[in-house]
Amino acid sequence: MGDFWNFDQTADLLSRGFVQNSLIALALLGLIGGLLGPMIVARQLSFAVHGASELSFTGAAAAMLAGISVNTGGVIGAVVAAAVFGFLGNRARERDSVIGVVMAFGLGLGVLFLHLHGRTGTGFALLTGQSASITDEGLRAVAITAAVVVVVLAVIYRPLLFASLDPRVAAASGVPMRTLSVVFAILVGLAAAQGVQIIGALLVMSLLITPAAAAARLSANPTVVLALSVLFAELAAVGGLILSLAPELPVSVLVTTISFVIYLLCRLFGLRARS
């Protein structure tokens, strides 16, 4: 445990360019996850996030085989999957089964692409993350995604919140439910694709869902939940990276652990507040 508190080693690593790239990228990913998370939870899209992240892995594997940018392939895979899920978003009874069917087929294709390419180590990195090797190009991709999410979410937030909290009344009031569903799903796909590059397809939900689920245990006010979700996501993302430096642990392990501990504490506090 002493390695966790080796401040000199941590400070030395934080002064290095590749670590600073990782820190900025994770902070941006925390912002994206914190902003999108409350709507994901409210719209019951947790399984869709998992599906989009897994199909981002498939897109990245296909890109490796085709010899193009892995990030581009991951984004295409996640966005296409998310758009399909969003198009089916109003059919709640069919949504989970469709996601399961498409995700299983997509993962099978991803395994095939990796086998044909012959680089299973890179495939493992896509599943568990590669935050220690974020390039300037990768950092730009995360920054562009964060800017798109912030701008689009600012435009659609109020009707999206209305549609999420009271879909029947929203539909009767003329809110474009299908369009909002597809647009939001695409934002989730973009976020999932960048999350796959940094913390891996298997762990994306630790920033896109867990912080928002924790925040929802403390308040029913959408504004408070949004602010807490961003705070919790940043604590998990940035804190996970900083704590992982000295003991040289995988960043994803600390990110998921911090996120889970925050959720448990918020759940406990929420139970006490209601009793």
BASEVEX-414799 format. One line per 5 residues: number of its first residue (from 1); their letters; for each residue z negated, x, y of C-alpha. Coordinates in Angstrom, 3 decimals, decimal comma, padded with zeros to 6 digits. Each point is the difference from the previous one (the first is absolute). Example, Ala and Ser with C-alpha at 12.3 -4.5 7.8 and 13.67 -1.06 7.14 Angstrom:
! BASEVEX-414799
1	as	-007,800/012,300/-004,500; 000,660/001,370/003,440
***
This chain:
! BASEVEX-414799
1	mgdfw	000,000/000,000/000,000; -000,513/002,946/002,302; 003,750/000,450/000,395; 000,203/-003,371/001,745; -002,105/001,421/002,825
6	nfdqt	001,827/003,330/000,395; 000,746/-000,586/003,669; 001,539/003,439/000,593; 002,557/-000,472/-002,764; 000,741/-003,547/001,111
11	adlls	000,457/001,109/003,632; 002,284/002,837/-001,089; 002,191/-002,356/-002,025; 000,128/-002,551/002,813; 001,501/002,672/002,262
16	rgfvq	003,024/000,376/-002,267; 003,239/-001,790/000,700; 000,536/-001,632/-003,389; -003,530/-001,449/000,033; 000,492/-001,316/003,525
21	nslia	003,221/-001,694/-001,154; -001,953/-001,625/-002,816; -002,790/-001,065/002,348; 002,394/-001,666/002,447; 001,966/-001,641/-002,798
26	lallg	-003,122/-001,413/-001,627; -001,320/-001,228/003,351; 003,300/-001,805/000,594; -000,042/-001,416/-003,512; -003,566/-001,207/000,606
31	liggl	001,171/-001,738/003,182; 002,883/-001,666/-001,849; -002,211/-001,096/-002,880; -002,741/-001,246/002,296; 002,428/-002,101/002,045
36	lgpmi	001,879/-001,526/-002,932; -002,968/-000,402/-002,342; -001,584/-003,171/001,446; 003,291/-001,898/-000,255; 000,612/001,339/-003,496
41	varql	-003,408/-001,309/-001,075; 000,410/-003,308/001,845; 003,429/-000,598/-001,541; -001,184/001,080/-003,474; 002,642/002,727/-000,273
46	sfavh	-002,083/002,691/-001,703; 002,128/-000,084/-003,141; 003,148/000,152/002,137; -001,312/003,211/001,618; -000,511/001,472/-003,437
51	gasel	003,505/-001,062/-001,001; 001,584/001,454/003,146; -001,788/003,331/-000,469; 001,061/000,243/-003,639; 003,626/-000,751/000,906
56	sftga	-000,198/002,559/002,790; -000,685/002,454/-002,823; 003,151/-001,273/-001,740; 002,066/000,426/003,173; -001,344/003,525/000,499
61	aaaml	000,811/000,911/-003,608; 003,532/-001,362/000,438; 000,374/002,059/003,200; -001,040/003,158/-001,851; 002,653/-000,677/-002,629
66	agisv	002,646/-000,652/002,666; -000,966/003,107/001,968; -001,000/-001,787/003,203; -003,257/-000,206/001,957; -002,919/-001,166/-002,128
71	ntggv	-001,547/-001,686/003,038; 003,202/-001,931/000,666; 000,205/-001,122/-003,604; -003,635/-001,085/000,018; 000,460/-002,024/003,173
76	igavv	003,120/-001,719/-001,349; -001,710/-000,850/-003,294; -003,118/-001,395/001,658; 001,821/-001,938/002,711; 002,452/-001,627/-002,425
81	aaavf	-002,871/-000,966/-002,303; -002,142/-001,281/002,872; 002,886/-002,053/001,413; 000,469/-001,681/-003,392; -003,733/-000,670/-000,270
86	gflgn	-000,063/-001,346/003,557; 002,956/-002,305/-000,669; -001,971/-001,458/-002,892; -003,242/000,069/001,988; -000,174/-003,745/000,569
91	rarer	000,129/-000,715/-003,719; -003,523/001,101/-000,870; 000,157/-001,185/-003,604; 003,083/002,105/-000,716; -000,775/003,022/002,164
96	dsvig	-002,335/001,955/-002,279; 002,145/-000,466/-003,088; 003,158/001,049/001,850; -001,760/003,070/001,408; -001,237/000,928/-003,474
101	vvmaf	003,456/-000,351/-001,539; 001,775/001,992/002,736; -002,712/002,666/000,132; 000,051/000,607/-003,759; 003,777/000,376/-000,005
106	glglg	-000,116/002,261/003,059; -002,625/002,293/-001,511; 002,117/000,299/-003,131; 002,948/001,073/002,121; -002,204/002,485/001,851
111	vlflh	-001,062/001,644/-003,251; 003,658/000,178/-001,070; 001,037/001,626/003,288; -002,755/002,602/-000,305; 000,990/000,729/-003,590
116	lhgrt	003,642/000,477/000,982; -001,009/002,241/002,893; -002,445/002,022/-002,084; -002,743/000,396/002,657; -002,987/-001,894/-001,304
121	gtgfa	-002,382/002,018/002,215; 001,571/-001,469/003,115; -000,245/-003,451/-001,551; -003,724/000,506/-000,574; -000,363/000,995/003,655
126	lltgq	001,658/-003,271/001,022; -002,558/-001,909/-002,057; -003,069/001,886/001,250; 001,073/001,258/003,434; 001,023/003,280/001,608
131	sasit	-001,817/000,005/003,338; -000,424/003,781/-000,045; 003,760/000,535/000,308; 000,997/-002,340/002,814; 002,945/001,496/001,871
136	deglr	000,922/-000,559/003,639; 002,696/-002,390/-001,233; -002,554/-001,946/-002,032; -002,342/-000,155/002,981; 002,799/-001,367/002,184
141	avait	000,730/-002,664/-002,603; -003,638/-001,138/000,011; -000,091/000,010/003,807; 003,188/-002,089/000,233; -001,375/-002,445/-002,577
146	aavvv	-003,259/-000,302/001,952; 001,910/-000,699/003,226; 002,149/-002,666/-001,701; -003,039/-001,677/-001,547; -001,919/-000,058/003,298
151	vvlav	002,928/-001,379/002,042; 001,160/-002,635/-002,513; -003,531/-001,109/-000,818; -000,753/-000,400/003,716; 002,999/-002,330/000,300
156	iyrpl	-000,658/-002,157/-003,066; -003,803/000,174/-000,207; -000,903/-003,412/001,422; 002,497/-002,110/-001,975; -000,682/002,123/-003,088
161	lfasl	-003,746/-000,601/000,352; 000,624/-003,731/000,414; 002,275/-000,052/-003,052; -002,544/001,982/-002,038; -003,062/-002,094/000,852
166	dprva	001,569/-003,478/-000,047; 003,487/000,136/-001,561; 000,522/-003,777/-000,237; -000,759/-000,665/003,657; 002,001/003,081/001,022
171	aasgv	003,035/-001,209/-001,941; -000,319/-003,467/001,518; -000,190/001,590/003,457; 003,331/001,770/-000,479; -001,244/003,497/-000,745
176	pmrtl	002,782/001,884/-001,881; -002,028/000,541/-003,165; 002,678/001,641/-002,167; 001,118/002,381/002,760; -003,560/001,066/000,780
181	svvfa	-000,698/000,490/-003,689; 003,023/002,266/-000,469; -000,631/002,005/003,199; -003,647/000,568/-000,873; 000,898/000,922/-003,581
186	ilvgl	002,439/002,619/001,299; -002,759/001,488/002,170; -002,211/000,142/-003,075; 002,823/001,684/-001,914; 000,416/002,653/002,693
191	aaaqg	-003,754/000,634/-000,011; -000,118/000,186/-003,793; 002,900/002,456/-000,066; -001,758/002,389/002,375; -003,270/-000,452/-001,869
196	vqiig	001,704/001,030/-003,240; 001,105/003,273/001,596; -003,557/000,810/001,116; -002,578/-001,491/-002,376; 002,244/-001,143/-002,850
201	allvm	001,309/-003,264/-001,419; -003,132/-000,590/-002,054; -002,355/000,219/002,989; 001,824/-001,693/002,884; -002,252/-003,053/-000,199
206	sllit	-003,014/002,125/001,001; 001,320/000,008/003,595; 002,091/-003,169/000,141; -002,493/-002,384/-001,606; -003,531/001,354/-000,488
211	paaaa	-000,889/000,577/003,708; 001,178/-003,509/000,920; -001,832/-001,531/-002,950; -003,154/001,816/001,136; 000,429/-001,183/003,598
216	arlsa	000,453/-003,600/-001,157; -003,471/000,150/-001,570; -001,565/000,580/003,422; 001,772/-002,481/002,251; 002,282/-003,029/000,062
221	nptvv	001,310/000,844/003,476; 003,599/001,317/-000,384; -000,344/002,423/002,923; -003,246/001,474/-001,341; 001,451/000,253/-003,502
226	lalsv	003,071/001,809/001,357; -002,091/002,521/001,954; -002,348/000,651/-002,931; 002,933/000,328/-002,391; 001,556/002,735/002,145
231	lfael	-003,386/001,758/000,351; -000,676/-000,071/-003,749; 003,527/001,156/-000,857; -000,282/002,934/002,419; -003,401/000,982/-001,384
236	aavgg	001,413/000,026/-003,528; 003,255/001,783/000,870; -001,232/002,661/002,424; -003,408/000,378/-001,633; 001,591/000,344/-003,426
241	lilsl	002,210/002,846/001,148; -002,760/001,896/001,810; -002,440/-000,301/-002,916; 002,653/001,128/-002,471; 000,760/003,297/001,738
246	apelp	-002,909/002,276/-000,903; -000,447/-001,065/-003,652; 003,823/-000,099/-000,391; -000,019/-003,469/-001,520; 003,021/-002,360/000,010
251	vsvlv	-000,001/-001,922/003,274; 000,724/-003,290/-001,761; -003,276/000,230/-001,938; -002,078/000,157/003,177; 002,077/-002,624/001,831
256	ttisf	-000,420/-002,531/-002,782; -003,691/000,837/-000,450; -000,863/-000,415/003,691; 002,005/-003,211/000,179; -001,774/-001,409/-003,061
261	viyll	-003,465/000,975/001,273; 000,733/-001,700/003,339; 001,032/-003,142/-001,866; -003,178/-000,013/-002,100; -002,197/000,471/003,078
266	crlfg	001,783/-002,773/001,895; -000,254/-002,324/-002,985; -003,732/000,698/-000,289; -000,535/-000,473/003,731; 002,029/-003,203/-000,059
271	lrars	-002,079/-001,417/-002,836; -003,238/000,797/001,843; 001,290/-001,533/003,216; 000,829/-003,262/-001,804; -003,341/-000,205/-001,846
***
